[in-house]
Amino acid sequence: MILNMDGTKPIYLQISEWLETEILNGNFESDQKIYSQYQLAEIFNINPATAAKGLNLLADEKVLYKKRGLGMFVSSDARMMILTRRKNQTLKRLVIEIVQESERLNVTRDELIQMIKEINTGEVEK
């Protein structure tokens, strides 16, 4: 992953989202140790304090937990928490945007559903 240093989204949020995606992709399992702030700083060439802020955000949300002197670990229900939040926030927001845009373009509900089916089955190039 490459961080967008010039974007509007803070780097620490990009770090936390990247870690969440790594958990969703199965690259980090429950109770597995995650990268330290210093490892993240080295990987992404950022300030360790920025990396720590991304890690602490996930700890505050209970996606990660701290073991004193050992580091941060993935919570047992981290994957489900991430899936639920992303479905209820991110995906819902995107669907609202798609529906609004389809209304502006006079795309019918059936046409929109057909587009989704075609993309989902691989009939249309993404």
Secondary structure, DSSP 8 states (H G I E B T S, - for coil): ----TTSSS-HHHHHHHHHHHHHHTTSS-TT-B---HHHHHHHHT--HHHHHHHHHHHHHTTSEEEETTTEEEE-TTHHHHHHHHIIIIIIHHHHHHHHHHHHHTT--HHHHHHHHHHHHHT-S--
